[in-house]
Amino acid sequence: MRRVEGRHNPLVKELRQAFAHAERTAEGDCAIEGLRVVEEAIRSGLRFRAVFFKESAQNLAERLLPQIGLHVEKLLLPDKLFDGAVASESPQGVAALVRWKEFSVEEVFERVQVGPIVIVIGLQDPGNLGTILRSAEAFGSAGVVVGEGTVSPFNAKVIRASAGSLFRLPVVEVRELSSVLTKLRGLGLRLIATSSHKGKALDQATLTGAIAMFVGNEGSGLPRDLLAQVDETVVIPHSPQVESLNAGVAGSIVLYEAARQRRA
């Protein structure tokens, strides 16, 4: 490992900026941290550009280095420098820059036979988006389209909550939803909106075939102009004492029901 003392080291700067802006670097790498997340990246076959270890956590280096390629930069940082570069308030001591598998909208749409395409709009809680990504992989989604107003999928909390699903599931960011709707219509997909208040009860809805499922903002839901364009709105029946379900939970339940219907 190469010891680095200065905060102006180019790789350390890239790591710090990638975490700070929750976006990929200019070279297309995303920043990850934590033992479990790094191990998921290894298991998922992601290409590592650099891996960073905290000086007081060199035991993690002994565990991880045999699993990481020979041509990857391996840096050892003083504790203070490491802690200042990563996003976590209680860092475990390992972080990395990895090359994310990039997909186009067209590639996601071509997978519609796999399962529903999930489109999230205005979802702002990173835990909710991470949960939906994890459930989308678990229940056989074709992929996830991250629409306007939604937290970045490269947010450290999203990556952690997705438990590695972001590394394997086709995920694409789209800021112009109108073009997506046009393409979905052209492919003949049924458009299904989720709602917390009104719509067809989930167990009465048909979720088989080629469908795109929309999940909206935690508080305000989906935009009205979008709701006017979908084929059907579904609602999850629940106790009237509960105002609404968490967006991540609701999206997961709908994905499970779609998977159940496909197996039936």
C-alpha positions in Angstrom: 0.0 0.0 0.0 1.1 3.5 -0.6 0.9 5.9 2.3 -0.6 9.3 1.5 -0.4 12.2 4.0 -1.8 15.2 2.1 -5.4 16.1 1.4 -4.5 17.4 -2.0 -3.6 14.0 -3.4 -5.6 13.7 -6.6 -7.3 10.4 -5.7 -8.2 11.6 -2.2 -9.7 14.8 -3.7 -11.7 12.7 -6.1 -13.0 10.5 -3.3 -13.9 13.5 -1.2 -15.7 15.4 -4.0 -17.6 12.3 -5.1 -18.9 11.8 -1.6 -19.7 15.5 -1.2 -21.6 15.9 -4.4 -23.2 12.3 -4.4 -22.2 12.0 -8.1 -19.8 10.1 -10.2 -16.3 11.5 -10.9 -15.4 12.9 -14.3 -14.0 9.4 -15.2 -17.3 7.7 -14.3 -16.3 6.3 -10.9 -18.5 6.4 -7.8 -17.4 6.5 -4.2 -18.3 3.8 -1.8 -17.4 3.0 1.8 -17.8 0.4 4.5 -16.7 -3.2 4.6 -20.0 -4.7 3.5 -20.5 -2.3 0.6 -16.9 -2.8 -0.6 -17.3 -6.6 -0.4 -20.6 -6.4 -2.4 -18.8 -4.4 -5.1 -16.1 -7.1 -5.3 -18.8 -9.8 -5.5 -20.6 -7.9 -8.2 -17.5 -7.7 -10.4 -17.1 -4.0 -10.4 -13.8 -2.6 -11.5 -11.9 -0.8 -8.8 -9.8 2.3 -9.6 -8.5 2.9 -6.0 -9.1 1.6 -2.5 -8.4 3.6 0.6 -7.7 2.3 4.1 -7.7 4.1 7.4 -4.5 3.7 9.3 -6.2 2.4 12.4 -8.2 -0.2 10.3 -5.3 -2.0 8.5 -6.9 -5.3 9.5 -9.5 -4.6 6.8 -6.7 -4.4 4.3 -5.5 -7.9 5.2 -9.1 -9.1 4.6 -9.8 -7.3 1.4 -6.6 -6.9 -0.5 -6.4 -10.6 -1.6 -9.9 -10.0 -3.3 -8.9 -6.8 -5.2 -7.0 -6.8 -8.5 -3.2 -6.2 -8.6 -3.5 -3.1 -10.7 -5.7 -1.1 -8.3 -4.2 1.8 -6.5 -4.1 1.0 -2.7 -3.7 4.0 -0.4 -3.2 4.1 3.4 -4.5 7.3 5.0 -4.0 8.8 8.4 -7.3 8.6 10.4 -8.1 12.3 10.2 -7.5 12.4 6.5 -9.7 9.4 5.8 -12.5 10.6 8.1 -12.5 14.0 6.3 -12.8 12.4 2.9 -15.7 10.0 3.4 -19.4 10.6 4.0 -20.1 8.5 7.1 -20.0 10.0 10.6 -18.5 6.7 12.0 -16.3 5.4 9.2 -15.4 1.7 9.3 -12.0 2.4 7.6 -12.3 1.3 4.0 -13.5 3.3 0.9 -13.1 2.9 -2.8 -13.6 4.5 -6.2 -15.3 1.9 -8.5 -16.5 2.0 -12.0 -20.3 1.8 -12.1 -22.0 -0.3 -14.8 -23.7 2.3 -17.0 -26.9 1.6 -18.8 -29.1 3.5 -21.2 -32.8 4.0 -21.0 -33.1 1.8 -24.1 -31.2 -1.0 -22.5 -33.6 -0.9 -19.5 -36.6 -0.9 -21.8 -35.3 -3.9 -23.7 -35.4 -5.9 -20.5 -39.1 -5.5 -20.0 -39.7 -9.2 -20.4 -37.8 -9.7 -17.1 -40.3 -7.8 -15.0 -41.7 -4.3 -14.3 -39.7 -1.2 -15.1 -39.7 1.0 -12.0 -39.7 4.8 -12.4 -39.2 6.9 -9.3 -40.1 10.6 -9.4 -39.4 13.1 -6.6 -38.3 10.5 -4.1 -36.0 12.4 -1.7 -35.2 10.0 1.1 -32.1 8.0 0.3 -33.2 5.1 2.5 -36.4 4.8 0.4 -34.6 4.8 -2.9 -32.1 2.3 -1.6 -34.9 0.0 -0.4 -36.7 0.2 -3.8 -33.4 -0.7 -5.6 -32.9 -3.7 -3.3 -36.5 -4.8 -3.8 -36.4 -4.3 -7.5 -33.5 -6.7 -7.8 -35.1 -9.1 -5.3 -38.4 -9.3 -7.1 -37.2 -9.3 -10.7 -37.5 -5.8 -12.0 -36.2 -5.0 -15.5 -34.5 -1.9 -14.0 -35.1 1.4 -12.3 -35.3 4.8 -13.9 -34.5 7.6 -11.5 -36.5 10.6 -12.5 -36.5 14.4 -11.8 -36.4 15.6 -8.2 -35.1 12.2 -6.9 -32.1 11.8 -4.7 -29.0 10.7 -6.5 -28.5 7.0 -6.7 -24.8 7.7 -5.9 -25.7 9.1 -2.5 -23.7 7.1 0.1 -26.9 6.3 2.1 -28.7 5.1 -1.1 -25.7 2.8 -1.9 -25.7 1.4 1.6 -29.5 0.9 1.7 -29.4 -0.9 -1.6 -27.1 -3.5 -0.1 -25.3 -4.0 -3.4 -28.3 -4.0 -5.7 -27.2 -0.7 -7.3 -24.1 -2.5 -8.5 -26.0 -5.2 -10.4 -29.4 -3.8 -11.3 -29.8 -1.6 -14.4 -30.3 1.9 -13.1 -30.4 5.0 -15.2 -31.0 8.7 -14.4 -33.4 10.7 -16.6 -34.3 14.3 -16.1 -36.8 14.7 -19.0 -39.7 12.5 -18.1 -41.8 13.4 -21.2 -39.4 11.6 -23.5 -39.6 8.5 -21.3 -43.4 8.4 -21.4 -43.3 8.7 -25.1 -40.9 5.7 -25.4 -43.0 3.7 -23.0 -46.1 4.3 -25.0 -44.4 3.4 -28.2 -43.4 0.1 -26.7 -47.0 -0.6 -25.7 -46.3 -0.8 -21.9 -49.1 -0.3 -19.4 -48.4 2.5 -17.1 -49.2 1.8 -13.4 -49.1 4.6 -10.7 -48.9 3.9 -7.0 -51.0 6.0 -4.7 -51.4 6.2 -0.9 -55.1 7.3 -1.1 -57.1 6.2 -4.0 -57.0 3.7 -6.8 -57.7 0.0 -7.5 -56.8 -2.2 -4.5 -53.5 -3.9 -5.2 -54.9 -7.4 -4.9 -57.5 -6.6 -7.6 -55.0 -5.0 -10.1 -53.4 -6.9 -13.0 -49.6 -6.5 -12.8 -48.5 -9.1 -15.4 -47.3 -8.3 -18.9 -45.2 -5.4 -19.9 -45.7 -2.7 -17.3 -44.0 0.4 -16.0 -44.6 1.2 -12.3 -44.3 4.8 -11.0 -43.4 5.7 -7.4 -43.6 9.3 -6.3 -42.6 11.7 -3.5 -42.9 10.6 0.1 -45.4 13.4 0.9 -47.0 14.6 -2.3 -46.9 11.5 -4.3 -46.8 11.6 -8.1 -47.4 14.8 -10.2 -51.0 15.3 -11.3 -50.1 15.7 -14.9 -48.5 12.3 -14.8 -51.4 10.7 -13.0 -53.6 11.9 -15.9 -51.5 9.9 -18.3 -51.3 6.5 -16.6 -53.5 3.5 -17.4 -54.2 2.6 -13.8 -53.6 3.7 -10.2 -53.2 1.2 -7.5 -53.4 1.5 -3.8 -52.3 -0.8 -1.0 -55.2 -1.4 1.5 -54.1 -0.8 5.1 -55.5 0.1 8.5 -57.2 3.5 8.5 -55.2 4.4 11.6 -52.1 4.6 9.4 -52.1 7.6 7.1 -49.8 6.1 4.5 -47.0 3.7 4.0 -43.3 4.5 3.7 -42.5 4.9 0.0 -39.8 2.3 0.1 -42.2 -0.2 1.8 -45.1 0.6 -0.6 -42.9 0.2 -3.7 -41.6 -3.1 -2.3 -45.0 -4.5 -1.7 -46.2 -3.7 -5.3 -43.0 -5.2 -6.7 -43.7 -8.4 -4.6 -47.3 -8.6 -5.8 -46.1 -8.2 -9.5 -43.6 -11.0 -8.9 -46.3 -13.2 -7.3 -48.7 -12.7 -10.2 -46.0 -13.6 -12.7 -45.4 -16.9 -10.9 -49.1 -17.7 -10.6 
